[in-house]
Amino acid sequence: MATFVKGDYVQVCPRPDYRWDQWTAKHTNLCDKVCKITEVNFEQWTNQLFIKLDHRGESLWFLGVML
């Protein structure tokens, strides 16, 4: 499983992921960009990992993929 650590950098998926119902145009703008992880939150009750990314002052939550 991938480990996401606050302060690390990750690259956002290259294409929009419309399977996630929270995906917006702001998420699409960050596709294929390298962003800094500012927060990581694993929700036990939904069994989902959420990652807050920052790119040049714009922060957004993404659904993390656990491999």
All heavy atoms as TSV, in Angstrom:
chain	resi	resn	atom	element	x	y	z
A	1	MET	N	N	0.842	-1.172	0.000
A	1	MET	CA	C	0.000	0.000	0.000
A	1	MET	C	C	0.886	1.234	0.000
A	1	MET	O	O	1.906	1.293	0.671
A	1	MET	CB	C	-0.908	0.002	1.232
A	1	MET	CG	C	-1.666	1.265	1.364
A	1	MET	SD	S	-2.912	1.470	2.664
A	1	MET	CE	C	-2.635	0.272	3.864
A	2	ALA	N	N	0.490	2.222	-0.764
A	2	ALA	CA	C	1.217	3.487	-0.810
A	2	ALA	C	C	1.062	4.210	0.522
A	2	ALA	O	O	0.018	4.138	1.164
A	2	ALA	CB	C	0.680	4.352	-1.938
A	3	THR	N	N	2.120	4.895	0.929
A	3	THR	CA	C	2.083	5.683	2.149
A	3	THR	C	C	2.179	7.153	1.769
A	3	THR	O	O	3.105	7.548	1.067
A	3	THR	CB	C	3.259	5.312	3.079
A	3	THR	OG1	O	3.191	3.918	3.349
A	3	THR	CG2	C	3.195	6.092	4.363
A	4	PHE	N	N	1.208	7.924	2.196
A	4	PHE	CA	C	1.191	9.349	1.920
A	4	PHE	C	C	1.568	10.090	3.190
A	4	PHE	O	O	0.937	9.920	4.228
A	4	PHE	CB	C	-0.187	9.786	1.425
A	4	PHE	CG	C	-0.578	9.144	0.122
A	4	PHE	CD1	C	-1.379	8.019	0.105
A	4	PHE	CD2	C	-0.123	9.657	-1.071
A	4	PHE	CE1	C	-1.736	7.423	-1.090
A	4	PHE	CE2	C	-0.471	9.063	-2.284
A	4	PHE	CZ	C	-1.272	7.942	-2.283
A	5	VAL	N	N	2.596	10.933	3.108
A	5	VAL	CA	C	3.130	11.628	4.275
A	5	VAL	C	C	3.025	13.133	4.048
A	5	VAL	O	O	3.406	13.633	2.975
A	5	VAL	CB	C	4.605	11.226	4.512
A	5	VAL	CG1	C	5.182	11.959	5.702
A	5	VAL	CG2	C	4.721	9.720	4.687
A	6	LYS	N	N	2.521	13.817	5.068
A	6	LYS	CA	C	2.419	15.269	5.016
A	6	LYS	C	C	3.790	15.857	4.710
A	6	LYS	O	O	4.786	15.483	5.318
A	6	LYS	CB	C	1.896	15.783	6.357
A	6	LYS	CG	C	1.634	17.253	6.408
A	6	LYS	CD	C	1.054	17.644	7.752
A	6	LYS	CE	C	0.855	19.114	7.880
A	6	LYS	NZ	N	0.270	19.489	9.165
A	7	GLY	N	N	3.831	16.762	3.725
A	7	GLY	CA	C	5.085	17.399	3.334
A	7	GLY	C	C	5.712	16.782	2.088
A	7	GLY	O	O	6.555	17.398	1.455
A	8	ASP	N	N	5.307	15.562	1.737
A	8	ASP	CA	C	5.793	14.925	0.516
A	8	ASP	C	C	5.101	15.530	-0.698
A	8	ASP	O	O	4.093	16.220	-0.577
A	8	ASP	CB	C	5.521	13.422	0.527
A	8	ASP	CG	C	6.500	12.644	1.391
A	8	ASP	OD1	O	7.458	13.252	1.919
A	8	ASP	OD2	O	6.307	11.426	1.540
A	9	TYR	N	N	5.654	15.237	-1.863
A	9	TYR	CA	C	5.063	15.693	-3.116
A	9	TYR	C	C	4.551	14.492	-3.899
A	9	TYR	O	O	5.164	13.422	-3.888
A	9	TYR	CB	C	6.094	16.452	-3.954
A	9	TYR	CG	C	6.397	17.816	-3.392
A	9	TYR	CD1	C	7.324	17.985	-2.380
A	9	TYR	CD2	C	5.733	18.945	-3.869
A	9	TYR	CE1	C	7.598	19.232	-1.845
A	9	TYR	CE2	C	5.992	20.202	-3.339
A	9	TYR	CZ	C	6.930	20.332	-2.337
A	9	TYR	OH	O	7.185	21.568	-1.815
A	10	VAL	N	N	3.410	14.681	-4.564
A	10	VAL	CA	C	2.811	13.639	-5.399
A	10	VAL	C	C	2.347	14.274	-6.709
A	10	VAL	O	O	2.148	15.479	-6.785
A	10	VAL	CB	C	1.602	12.955	-4.711
A	10	VAL	CG1	C	2.034	12.184	-3.482
A	10	VAL	CG2	C	0.532	13.961	-4.354
A	11	GLN	N	N	2.173	13.426	-7.710
A	11	GLN	CA	C	1.636	13.894	-8.987
A	11	GLN	C	C	0.189	13.443	-9.084
A	11	GLN	O	O	-0.128	12.274	-8.885
A	11	GLN	CB	C	2.448	13.333	-10.143
A	11	GLN	CG	C	2.031	13.897	-11.479
A	11	GLN	CD	C	2.992	13.500	-12.590
A	11	GLN	OE1	O	3.880	12.690	-12.399
A	11	GLN	NE2	N	2.795	14.085	-13.745
A	12	VAL	N	N	-0.684	14.386	-9.403
A	12	VAL	CA	C	-2.110	14.102	-9.546
A	12	VAL	C	C	-2.313	13.273	-10.817
A	12	VAL	O	O	-1.548	13.384	-11.780
A	12	VAL	CB	C	-2.918	15.423	-9.619
A	12	VAL	CG1	C	-4.397	15.165	-9.827
A	12	VAL	CG2	C	-2.699	16.240	-8.356
A	13	CYS	N	N	-3.348	12.451	-10.818
A	13	CYS	CA	C	-3.637	11.592	-11.972
A	13	CYS	C	C	-3.661	12.435	-13.257
A	13	CYS	O	O	-4.046	13.597	-13.237
A	13	CYS	CB	C	-4.940	10.841	-11.785
A	13	CYS	SG	S	-6.381	11.872	-11.506
A	14	PRO	N	N	-3.238	11.846	-14.385
A	14	PRO	CA	C	-3.123	12.626	-15.625
A	14	PRO	C	C	-4.451	13.015	-16.268
A	14	PRO	O	O	-4.499	13.951	-17.059
A	14	PRO	CB	C	-2.330	11.702	-16.547
A	14	PRO	CG	C	-2.513	10.346	-15.993
A	14	PRO	CD	C	-2.748	10.495	-14.513
A	15	ARG	N	N	-5.525	12.288	-15.933
A	15	ARG	CA	C	-6.839	12.582	-16.517
A	15	ARG	C	C	-7.884	12.679	-15.408
A	15	ARG	O	O	-7.729	12.059	-14.353
A	15	ARG	CB	C	-7.231	11.480	-17.492
A	15	ARG	CG	C	-6.407	11.493	-18.767
A	15	ARG	CD	C	-6.730	10.321	-19.678
A	15	ARG	NE	N	-6.365	9.018	-19.150
A	15	ARG	CZ	C	-5.124	8.537	-19.064
A	15	ARG	NH1	N	-4.113	9.283	-19.446
A	15	ARG	NH2	N	-4.881	7.344	-18.578
A	16	PRO	N	N	-8.953	13.411	-15.642
A	16	PRO	CA	C	-10.015	13.527	-14.625
A	16	PRO	C	C	-10.585	12.159	-14.246
A	16	PRO	O	O	-10.689	11.264	-15.082
A	16	PRO	CB	C	-11.086	14.370	-15.319
A	16	PRO	CG	C	-10.369	15.106	-16.382
A	16	PRO	CD	C	-9.256	14.199	-16.831
A	17	ASP	N	N	-10.935	12.020	-12.974
A	17	ASP	CA	C	-11.536	10.781	-12.472
A	17	ASP	C	C	-12.994	11.056	-12.132
A	17	ASP	O	O	-13.341	11.322	-10.981
A	17	ASP	CB	C	-10.775	10.283	-11.251
A	17	ASP	CG	C	-11.291	8.955	-10.735
A	17	ASP	OD1	O	-12.205	8.385	-11.377
A	17	ASP	OD2	O	-10.802	8.492	-9.706
A	18	TYR	N	N	-13.839	10.987	-13.125
A	18	TYR	CA	C	-15.253	11.300	-12.934
A	18	TYR	C	C	-16.010	10.201	-12.191
A	18	TYR	O	O	-17.174	10.372	-11.867
A	18	TYR	CB	C	-15.924	11.596	-14.278
A	18	TYR	CG	C	-15.369	12.825	-14.953
A	18	TYR	CD1	C	-14.743	12.744	-16.184
A	18	TYR	CD2	C	-15.459	14.070	-14.341
A	18	TYR	CE1	C	-14.220	13.875	-16.803
A	18	TYR	CE2	C	-14.937	15.201	-14.953
A	18	TYR	CZ	C	-14.324	15.094	-16.180
A	18	TYR	OH	O	-13.809	16.217	-16.789
A	19	ARG	N	N	-15.342	9.084	-11.893
A	19	ARG	CA	C	-15.995	8.031	-11.097
A	19	ARG	C	C	-16.221	8.509	-9.663
A	19	ARG	O	O	-17.108	8.028	-8.977
A	19	ARG	CB	C	-15.148	6.760	-11.090
A	19	ARG	CG	C	-15.046	6.112	-12.464
A	19	ARG	CD	C	-14.084	4.975	-12.430
A	19	ARG	NE	N	-12.751	5.525	-12.176
A	19	ARG	CZ	C	-11.681	4.808	-11.911
A	19	ARG	NH1	N	-11.756	3.505	-11.851
A	19	ARG	NH2	N	-10.526	5.381	-11.695
A	20	TRP	N	N	-15.380	9.456	-9.206
A	20	TRP	CA	C	-15.544	10.023	-7.869
A	20	TRP	C	C	-16.555	11.164	-7.980
A	20	TRP	O	O	-16.333	12.149	-8.685
A	20	TRP	CB	C	-14.204	10.512	-7.342
A	20	TRP	CG	C	-14.241	11.004	-5.937
A	20	TRP	CD1	C	-14.939	10.466	-4.898
A	20	TRP	CD2	C	-13.546	12.130	-5.397
A	20	TRP	NE1	N	-14.719	11.181	-3.745
A	20	TRP	CE2	C	-13.856	12.216	-4.025
A	20	TRP	CE3	C	-12.687	13.066	-5.926
A	20	TRP	CZ2	C	-13.349	13.198	-3.196
A	20	TRP	CZ3	C	-12.164	14.035	-5.091
A	20	TRP	CH2	C	-12.499	14.097	-3.747
A	21	ASP	N	N	-17.663	11.059	-7.281
A	21	ASP	CA	C	-18.752	12.042	-7.434
A	21	ASP	C	C	-18.401	13.435	-6.916
A	21	ASP	O	O	-19.129	14.384	-7.174
A	21	ASP	CB	C	-20.042	11.532	-6.794
A	21	ASP	CG	C	-19.922	11.270	-5.309
A	21	ASP	OD1	O	-18.785	11.244	-4.787
A	21	ASP	OD2	O	-20.961	11.084	-4.665
A	22	GLN	N	N	-17.286	13.588	-6.219
A	22	GLN	CA	C	-16.873	14.901	-5.715
A	22	GLN	C	C	-15.911	15.622	-6.661
A	22	GLN	O	O	-15.458	16.726	-6.364
A	22	GLN	CB	C	-16.205	14.736	-4.340
A	22	GLN	CG	C	-17.093	14.088	-3.299
A	22	GLN	CD	C	-18.349	14.889	-3.027
A	22	GLN	OE1	O	-18.294	16.095	-2.848
A	22	GLN	NE2	N	-19.486	14.220	-3.024
A	23	TRP	N	N	-15.579	14.992	-7.795
A	23	TRP	CA	C	-14.625	15.572	-8.740
A	23	TRP	C	C	-15.210	16.847	-9.349
A	23	TRP	O	O	-16.366	16.874	-9.751
A	23	TRP	CB	C	-14.297	14.574	-9.846
A	23	TRP	CG	C	-13.112	14.985	-10.662
A	23	TRP	CD1	C	-13.126	15.771	-11.770
A	23	TRP	CD2	C	-11.748	14.657	-10.418
A	23	TRP	NE1	N	-11.857	15.955	-12.250
A	23	TRP	CE2	C	-10.989	15.283	-11.436
A	23	TRP	CE3	C	-11.093	13.907	-9.462
A	23	TRP	CZ2	C	-9.598	15.157	-11.504
A	23	TRP	CZ3	C	-9.717	13.794	-9.536
A	23	TRP	CH2	C	-8.985	14.407	-10.540
A	24	THR	N	N	-14.397	17.916	-9.403
A	24	THR	CA	C	-14.858	19.202	-9.945
A	24	THR	C	C	-13.877	19.719	-10.997
A	24	THR	O	O	-12.817	19.126	-11.218
A	24	THR	CB	C	-14.954	20.263	-8.829
A	24	THR	OG1	O	-13.636	20.534	-8.344
A	24	THR	CG2	C	-15.858	19.803	-7.694
A	25	ALA	N	N	-14.222	20.844	-11.594
A	25	ALA	CA	C	-13.331	21.485	-12.574
A	25	ALA	C	C	-12.019	21.898	-11.910
A	25	ALA	O	O	-10.963	21.876	-12.550
A	25	ALA	CB	C	-14.016	22.689	-13.199
A	26	LYS	N	N	-12.062	22.250	-10.627
A	26	LYS	CA	C	-10.831	22.613	-9.914
A	26	LYS	C	C	-9.886	21.413	-9.819
A	26	LYS	O	O	-8.670	21.564	-9.937
A	26	LYS	CB	C	-11.148	23.140	-8.512
A	26	LYS	CG	C	-11.768	24.514	-8.519
A	26	LYS	CD	C	-11.988	25.006	-7.110
A	26	LYS	CE	C	-12.585	26.391	-7.106
A	26	LYS	NZ	N	-12.718	26.937	-5.774
A	27	HIS	N	N	-10.461	20.232	-9.617
A	27	HIS	CA	C	-9.635	19.019	-9.593
A	27	HIS	C	C	-9.004	18.791	-10.970
A	27	HIS	O	O	-7.831	18.459	-11.077
A	27	HIS	CB	C	-10.467	17.796	-9.196
A	27	HIS	CG	C	-10.902	17.814	-7.774
A	27	HIS	ND1	N	-12.101	18.375	-7.395
A	27	HIS	CD2	C	-10.318	17.339	-6.646
A	27	HIS	CE1	C	-12.231	18.238	-6.081
A	27	HIS	NE2	N	-11.162	17.615	-5.603
A	28	THR	N	N	-9.795	18.998	-12.018
A	28	THR	CA	C	-9.303	18.805	-13.382
A	28	THR	C	C	-8.135	19.742	-13.673
A	28	THR	O	O	-7.179	19.363	-14.345
A	28	THR	CB	C	-10.439	19.010	-14.401
A	28	THR	OG1	O	-11.468	18.054	-14.118
A	28	THR	CG2	C	-9.961	18.836	-15.827
A	29	ASN	N	N	-8.196	20.960	-13.161
A	29	ASN	CA	C	-7.107	21.924	-13.370
A	29	ASN	C	C	-5.787	21.443	-12.785
A	29	ASN	O	O	-4.718	21.870	-13.234
A	29	ASN	CB	C	-7.465	23.284	-12.768
A	29	ASN	CG	C	-8.584	23.971	-13.515
A	29	ASN	OD1	O	-8.862	23.652	-14.665
A	29	ASN	ND2	N	-9.242	24.900	-12.860
A	30	LEU	N	N	-5.841	20.571	-11.793
A	30	LEU	CA	C	-4.615	20.079	-11.163
A	30	LEU	C	C	-4.137	18.744	-11.749
A	30	LEU	O	O	-3.103	18.226	-11.313
A	30	LEU	CB	C	-4.817	19.936	-9.649
A	30	LEU	CG	C	-5.013	21.247	-8.892
A	30	LEU	CD1	C	-5.141	20.987	-7.397
A	30	LEU	CD2	C	-3.854	22.204	-9.148
A	31	CYS	N	N	-4.849	18.213	-12.730
A	31	CYS	CA	C	-4.437	16.947	-13.346
A	31	CYS	C	C	-3.008	17.036	-13.867
A	31	CYS	O	O	-2.626	18.013	-14.503
A	31	CYS	CB	C	-5.376	16.577	-14.486
A	31	CYS	SG	S	-6.901	15.831	-13.921
A	32	ASP	N	N	-2.232	16.022	-13.554
A	32	ASP	CA	C	-0.843	15.852	-13.986
A	32	ASP	C	C	0.122	16.853	-13.354
A	32	ASP	O	O	1.279	16.935	-13.745
A	32	ASP	CB	C	-0.742	15.898	-15.512
A	32	ASP	CG	C	0.364	14.992	-16.015
A	32	ASP	OD1	O	0.672	13.984	-15.357
A	32	ASP	OD2	O	0.951	15.306	-17.070
A	33	LYS	N	N	-0.330	17.623	-12.367
A	33	LYS	CA	C	0.537	18.576	-11.663
A	33	LYS	C	C	1.173	17.902	-10.446
A	33	LYS	O	O	0.624	16.974	-9.875
A	33	LYS	CB	C	-0.268	19.788	-11.194
A	33	LYS	CG	C	-0.992	20.534	-12.280
A	33	LYS	CD	C	-0.193	21.703	-12.741
A	33	LYS	CE	C	-0.893	22.680	-13.631
A	33	LYS	NZ	N	-1.649	22.237	-14.734
A	34	VAL	N	N	2.345	18.387	-10.061
A	34	VAL	CA	C	3.002	17.921	-8.849
A	34	VAL	C	C	2.567	18.833	-7.714
A	34	VAL	O	O	2.699	20.058	-7.804
A	34	VAL	CB	C	4.536	17.938	-9.013
A	34	VAL	CG1	C	5.219	17.579	-7.712
A	34	VAL	CG2	C	4.956	16.984	-10.128
A	35	CYS	N	N	2.022	18.240	-6.643
A	35	CYS	CA	C	1.466	19.000	-5.531
A	35	CYS	C	C	2.045	18.509	-4.204
A	35	CYS	O	O	2.461	17.361	-4.084
A	35	CYS	CB	C	-0.055	18.831	-5.483
A	35	CYS	SG	S	-0.901	19.336	-6.983
A	36	LYS	N	N	2.002	19.385	-3.223
A	36	LYS	CA	C	2.484	19.050	-1.882
A	36	LYS	C	C	1.329	18.532	-1.037
A	36	LYS	O	O	0.240	19.113	-1.038
A	36	LYS	CB	C	3.085	20.291	-1.220
A	36	LYS	CG	C	3.716	20.027	0.115
A	36	LYS	CD	C	4.381	21.282	0.655
A	36	LYS	CE	C	5.075	20.991	1.962
A	36	LYS	NZ	N	5.760	22.191	2.466
A	37	ILE	N	N	1.573	17.452	-0.303
A	37	ILE	CA	C	0.572	16.908	0.611
A	37	ILE	C	C	0.547	17.778	1.861
A	37	ILE	O	O	1.570	17.974	2.514
A	37	ILE	CB	C	0.903	15.453	0.997
A	37	ILE	CG1	C	0.898	14.563	-0.238
A	37	ILE	CG2	C	-0.084	14.937	2.042
A	37	ILE	CD1	C	1.385	13.146	0.022
A	38	THR	N	N	-0.636	18.312	2.192
A	38	THR	CA	C	-0.749	19.154	3.386
A	38	THR	C	C	-1.523	18.472	4.508
A	38	THR	O	O	-1.395	18.853	5.660
A	38	THR	CB	C	-1.402	20.510	3.051
A	38	THR	OG1	O	-2.673	20.280	2.459
A	38	THR	CG2	C	-0.523	21.312	2.104
A	39	GLU	N	N	-2.345	17.473	4.164
A	39	GLU	CA	C	-3.091	16.703	5.171
A	39	GLU	C	C	-3.426	15.337	4.612
A	39	GLU	O	O	-3.623	15.185	3.406
A	39	GLU	CB	C	-4.403	17.395	5.555
A	39	GLU	CG	C	-4.294	18.412	6.650
A	39	GLU	CD	C	-5.655	18.929	7.064
A	39	GLU	OE1	O	-6.429	18.165	7.679
A	39	GLU	OE2	O	-5.930	20.093	6.763
A	40	VAL	N	N	-3.504	14.365	5.507
A	40	VAL	CA	C	-3.914	13.011	5.142
A	40	VAL	C	C	-4.952	12.571	6.159
A	40	VAL	O	O	-4.751	12.725	7.360
A	40	VAL	CB	C	-2.720	12.038	5.150
A	40	VAL	CG1	C	-3.170	10.635	4.805
A	40	VAL	CG2	C	-1.635	12.496	4.193
A	41	ASN	N	N	-6.074	12.029	5.678
A	41	ASN	CA	C	-7.148	11.624	6.581
A	41	ASN	C	C	-7.759	10.307	6.094
A	41	ASN	O	O	-8.297	10.245	4.995
A	41	ASN	CB	C	-8.214	12.717	6.636
A	41	ASN	CG	C	-9.268	12.451	7.667
A	41	ASN	OD1	O	-9.115	11.585	8.520
A	41	ASN	ND2	N	-10.350	13.197	7.603
A	42	PHE	N	N	-7.665	9.268	6.914
A	42	PHE	CA	C	-8.290	7.993	6.587
A	42	PHE	C	C	-9.580	7.883	7.381
A	42	PHE	O	O	-9.582	7.941	8.604
A	42	PHE	CB	C	-7.379	6.813	6.914
A	42	PHE	CG	C	-8.005	5.490	6.587
A	42	PHE	CD1	C	-8.121	5.075	5.274
A	42	PHE	CD2	C	-8.506	4.679	7.586
A	42	PHE	CE1	C	-8.718	3.870	4.956
A	42	PHE	CE2	C	-9.108	3.466	7.287
A	42	PHE	CZ	C	-9.204	3.062	5.964
A	43	GLU	N	N	-10.683	7.741	6.665
A	43	GLU	CA	C	-11.998	7.622	7.296
A	43	GLU	C	C	-12.329	6.150	7.496
A	43	GLU	O	O	-12.569	5.431	6.534
A	43	GLU	CB	C	-13.072	8.296	6.438
A	43	GLU	CG	C	-12.951	9.798	6.349
A	43	GLU	CD	C	-13.215	10.486	7.670
A	43	GLU	OE1	O	-13.918	9.919	8.533
A	43	GLU	OE2	O	-12.722	11.602	7.843
A	44	GLN	N	N	-12.321	5.718	8.744
A	44	GLN	CA	C	-12.595	4.315	9.068
A	44	GLN	C	C	-13.991	3.890	8.629
A	44	GLN	O	O	-14.162	2.813	8.071
A	44	GLN	CB	C	-12.455	4.090	10.585
A	44	GLN	CG	C	-11.053	4.220	11.092
A	44	GLN	CD	C	-10.270	2.932	10.983
A	44	GLN	OE1	O	-10.823	1.872	10.769
A	44	GLN	NE2	N	-8.967	3.043	11.142
A	45	TRP	N	N	-14.972	4.731	8.865
A	45	TRP	CA	C	-16.355	4.334	8.606
A	45	TRP	C	C	-16.679	4.199	7.123
A	45	TRP	O	O	-17.589	3.475	6.740
A	45	TRP	CB	C	-17.333	5.264	9.309
A	45	TRP	CG	C	-17.281	6.686	8.844
A	45	TRP	CD1	C	-16.386	7.644	9.214
A	45	TRP	CD2	C	-18.152	7.308	7.913
A	45	TRP	NE1	N	-16.644	8.814	8.562
A	45	TRP	CE2	C	-17.738	8.647	7.756
A	45	TRP	CE3	C	-19.253	6.881	7.189
A	45	TRP	CZ2	C	-18.361	9.544	6.915
A	45	TRP	CZ3	C	-19.886	7.779	6.347
A	45	TRP	CH2	C	-19.439	9.098	6.217
A	46	THR	N	N	-15.916	4.885	6.248
A	46	THR	CA	C	-16.124	4.732	4.804
A	46	THR	C	C	-15.001	3.939	4.155
A	46	THR	O	O	-15.085	3.609	2.972
A	46	THR	CB	C	-16.211	6.099	4.101
A	46	THR	OG1	O	-14.979	6.801	4.298
A	46	THR	CG2	C	-17.387	6.908	4.592
A	47	ASN	N	N	-13.943	3.678	4.928
A	47	ASN	CA	C	-12.760	2.965	4.438
A	47	ASN	C	C	-12.150	3.678	3.229
A	47	ASN	O	O	-11.772	3.058	2.243
A	47	ASN	CB	C	-13.110	1.517	4.095
A	47	ASN	CG	C	-11.879	0.642	4.077
A	47	ASN	OD1	O	-10.943	0.865	4.835
A	47	ASN	ND2	N	-11.869	-0.349	3.214
A	48	GLN	N	N	-12.070	5.016	3.322
A	48	GLN	CA	C	-11.517	5.822	2.243
A	48	GLN	C	C	-10.410	6.723	2.773
A	48	GLN	O	O	-10.469	7.215	3.893
A	48	GLN	CB	C	-12.593	6.692	1.596
A	48	GLN	CG	C	-13.619	5.903	0.817
A	48	GLN	CD	C	-14.660	6.795	0.188
A	48	GLN	OE1	O	-15.177	7.702	0.837
A	48	GLN	NE2	N	-14.974	6.542	-1.067
A	49	LEU	N	N	-9.421	6.943	1.920
A	49	LEU	CA	C	-8.293	7.806	2.237
A	49	LEU	C	C	-8.474	9.125	1.493
A	49	LEU	O	O	-8.690	9.133	0.276
A	49	LEU	CB	C	-6.986	7.137	1.797
A	49	LEU	CG	C	-5.715	7.938	2.000
A	49	LEU	CD1	C	-5.420	8.082	3.497
A	49	LEU	CD2	C	-4.556	7.261	1.297
A	50	PHE	N	N	-8.390	10.232	2.218
A	50	PHE	CA	C	-8.494	11.558	1.622
A	50	PHE	C	C	-7.176	12.284	1.809
A	50	PHE	O	O	-6.575	12.228	2.886
A	50	PHE	CB	C	-9.632	12.362	2.259
A	50	PHE	CG	C	-10.977	11.755	2.009
A	50	PHE	CD1	C	-11.563	10.926	2.937
A	50	PHE	CD2	C	-11.644	11.996	0.818
A	50	PHE	CE1	C	-12.799	10.349	2.709
A	50	PHE	CE2	C	-12.884	11.424	0.573
A	50	PHE	CZ	C	-13.462	10.600	1.522
A	51	ILE	N	N	-6.725	12.953	0.756
A	51	ILE	CA	C	-5.440	13.645	0.778
A	51	ILE	C	C	-5.674	15.081	0.347
A	51	ILE	O	O	-6.238	15.334	-0.725
A	51	ILE	CB	C	-4.444	12.974	-0.185
A	51	ILE	CG1	C	-4.304	11.489	0.150
A	51	ILE	CG2	C	-3.096	13.663	-0.135
A	51	ILE	CD1	C	-3.679	10.693	-0.941
A	52	LYS	N	N	-5.235	16.020	1.176
A	52	LYS	CA	C	-5.342	17.436	0.821
A	52	LYS	C	C	-4.030	17.853	0.168
A	52	LYS	O	O	-2.959	17.700	0.743
A	52	LYS	CB	C	-5.618	18.293	2.057
A	52	LYS	CG	C	-5.947	19.729	1.728
A	52	LYS	CD	C	-6.355	20.481	2.974
A	52	LYS	CE	C	-6.846	21.869	2.656
A	52	LYS	NZ	N	-7.216	22.585	3.879
A	53	LEU	N	N	-4.147	18.376	-1.065
A	53	LEU	CA	C	-2.976	18.767	-1.831
A	53	LEU	C	C	-2.969	20.265	-2.059
A	53	LEU	O	O	-4.010	20.888	-2.199
A	53	LEU	CB	C	-2.976	18.055	-3.195
A	53	LEU	CG	C	-2.990	16.536	-3.177
A	53	LEU	CD1	C	-3.039	16.004	-4.600
A	53	LEU	CD2	C	-1.794	15.986	-2.428
A	54	ASP	N	N	-1.764	20.824	-2.114
A	54	ASP	CA	C	-1.594	22.253	-2.377
A	54	ASP	C	C	-0.726	22.420	-3.619
A	54	ASP	O	O	0.338	21.808	-3.735
A	54	ASP	CB	C	-0.917	22.937	-1.187
A	54	ASP	CG	C	-0.721	24.414	-1.440
A	54	ASP	OD1	O	-1.692	25.162	-1.329
A	54	ASP	OD2	O	0.428	24.803	-1.771
A	55	HIS	N	N	-1.205	23.263	-4.527
A	55	HIS	CA	C	-0.426	23.616	-5.718
A	55	HIS	C	C	-0.489	25.122	-5.883
A	55	HIS	O	O	-1.545	25.682	-6.202
A	55	HIS	CB	C	-0.977	22.916	-6.961
A	55	HIS	CG	C	-0.184	23.197	-8.194
A	55	HIS	ND1	N	-0.526	24.173	-9.083
A	55	HIS	CD2	C	0.959	22.628	-8.665
A	55	HIS	CE1	C	0.347	24.194	-10.060
A	55	HIS	NE2	N	1.263	23.266	-9.831
A	56	ARG	N	N	0.623	25.767	-5.592
A	56	ARG	CA	C	0.732	27.232	-5.733
A	56	ARG	C	C	-0.367	27.984	-5.007
A	56	ARG	O	O	-1.009	28.888	-5.543
A	56	ARG	CB	C	0.777	27.615	-7.196
A	56	ARG	CG	C	1.982	27.046	-7.910
A	56	ARG	CD	C	2.046	27.485	-9.325
A	56	ARG	NE	N	3.234	26.912	-9.934
A	56	ARG	CZ	C	3.597	27.136	-11.171
A	56	ARG	NH1	N	2.878	27.914	-11.942
A	56	ARG	NH2	N	4.686	26.581	-11.647
A	57	GLY	N	N	-0.649	27.559	-3.786
A	57	GLY	CA	C	-1.618	28.252	-2.952
A	57	GLY	C	C	-3.047	27.758	-3.059
A	57	GLY	O	O	-3.899	28.178	-2.289
A	58	GLU	N	N	-3.333	26.892	-4.005
A	58	GLU	CA	C	-4.680	26.332	-4.134
A	58	GLU	C	C	-4.696	24.943	-3.500
A	58	GLU	O	O	-3.921	24.069	-3.875
A	58	GLU	CB	C	-5.109	26.234	-5.591
A	58	GLU	CG	C	-6.515	25.710	-5.731
A	58	GLU	CD	C	-7.042	25.781	-7.157
A	58	GLU	OE1	O	-6.354	26.307	-8.027
A	58	GLU	OE2	O	-8.157	25.301	-7.366
A	59	SER	N	N	-5.582	24.757	-2.523
A	59	SER	CA	C	-5.671	23.476	-1.825
A	59	SER	C	C	-6.994	22.788	-2.136
A	59	SER	O	O	-8.041	23.429	-2.163
A	59	SER	CB	C	-5.576	23.680	-0.312
A	59	SER	OG	O	-4.296	24.138	0.028
A	60	LEU	N	N	-6.908	21.473	-2.356
A	60	LEU	CA	C	-8.096	20.667	-2.627
A	60	LEU	C	C	-7.922	19.289	-2.013
A	60	LEU	O	O	-6.818	18.772	-1.934
A	60	LEU	CB	C	-8.300	20.481	-4.139
A	60	LEU	CG	C	-8.833	21.642	-4.936
A	60	LEU	CD1	C	-8.784	21.317	-6.422
A	60	LEU	CD2	C	-10.251	21.954	-4.533
A	61	TRP	N	N	-9.043	18.701	-1.618
A	61	TRP	CA	C	-9.039	17.328	-1.125
A	61	TRP	C	C	-9.212	16.386	-2.315
A	61	TRP	O	O	-10.015	16.652	-3.204
A	61	TRP	CB	C	-10.184	17.097	-0.142
A	61	TRP	CG	C	-9.921	17.669	1.206
A	61	TRP	CD1	C	-10.369	18.873	1.680
A	61	TRP	CD2	C	-9.157	17.086	2.253
A	61	TRP	NE1	N	-9.935	19.057	2.960
A	61	TRP	CE2	C	-9.186	17.973	3.341
A	61	TRP	CE3	C	-8.455	15.889	2.390
A	61	TRP	CZ2	C	-8.536	17.696	4.535
A	61	TRP	CZ3	C	-7.802	15.622	3.592
A	61	TRP	CH2	C	-7.851	16.527	4.644
A	62	PHE	N	N	-8.455	15.313	-2.316
A	62	PHE	CA	C	-8.568	14.272	-3.329
A	62	PHE	C	C	-8.821	12.947	-2.630
A	62	PHE	O	O	-8.419	12.740	-1.484
A	62	PHE	CB	C	-7.272	14.153	-4.134
A	62	PHE	CG	C	-7.098	15.225	-5.167
A	62	PHE	CD1	C	-6.589	16.470	-4.825
A	62	PHE	CD2	C	-7.442	14.992	-6.490
A	62	PHE	CE1	C	-6.420	17.455	-5.770
A	62	PHE	CE2	C	-7.284	15.985	-7.446
A	62	PHE	CZ	C	-6.777	17.216	-7.094
A	63	LEU	N	N	-9.443	12.059	-3.353
A	63	LEU	CA	C	-9.633	10.694	-2.875
A	63	LEU	C	C	-8.363	9.934	-3.190
A	63	LEU	O	O	-7.955	9.852	-4.351
A	63	LEU	CB	C	-10.835	10.054	-3.566
A	63	LEU	CG	C	-11.175	8.626	-3.166
A	63	LEU	CD1	C	-11.565	8.568	-1.686
A	63	LEU	CD2	C	-12.318	8.103	-4.023
A	64	GLY	N	N	-7.717	9.411	-2.163
A	64	GLY	CA	C	-6.472	8.677	-2.365
A	64	GLY	C	C	-6.737	7.263	-2.822
A	64	GLY	O	O	-7.746	6.657	-2.488
A	65	VAL	N	N	-5.838	6.746	-3.601
A	65	VAL	CA	C	-5.928	5.371	-4.070
A	65	VAL	C	C	-4.925	4.562	-3.280
A	65	VAL	O	O	-3.749	4.877	-3.236
A	65	VAL	CB	C	-5.607	5.277	-5.571
A	65	VAL	CG1	C	-5.624	3.834	-6.027
A	65	VAL	CG2	C	-6.584	6.107	-6.371
A	66	MET	N	N	-5.424	3.537	-2.630
A	66	MET	CA	C	-4.557	2.675	-1.850
A	66	MET	C	C	-4.263	1.430	-2.677
A	66	MET	O	O	-5.160	0.682	-3.024
A	66	MET	CB	C	-5.214	2.325	-0.528
A	66	MET	CG	C	-5.466	3.547	0.313
A	66	MET	SD	S	-6.061	3.226	1.966
A	66	MET	CE	C	-7.466	2.203	1.681
A	67	LEU	N	N	-3.000	1.258	-3.024
A	67	LEU	CA	C	-2.595	0.131	-3.852
A	67	LEU	C	C	-2.168	-1.045	-3.014
A	67	LEU	O	O	-1.714	-0.956	-1.962
A	67	LEU	CB	C	-1.429	0.556	-4.766
A	67	LEU	CG	C	-1.747	1.752	-5.658
A	67	LEU	CD1	C	-0.475	2.214	-6.356
A	67	LEU	CD2	C	-2.800	1.411	-6.663
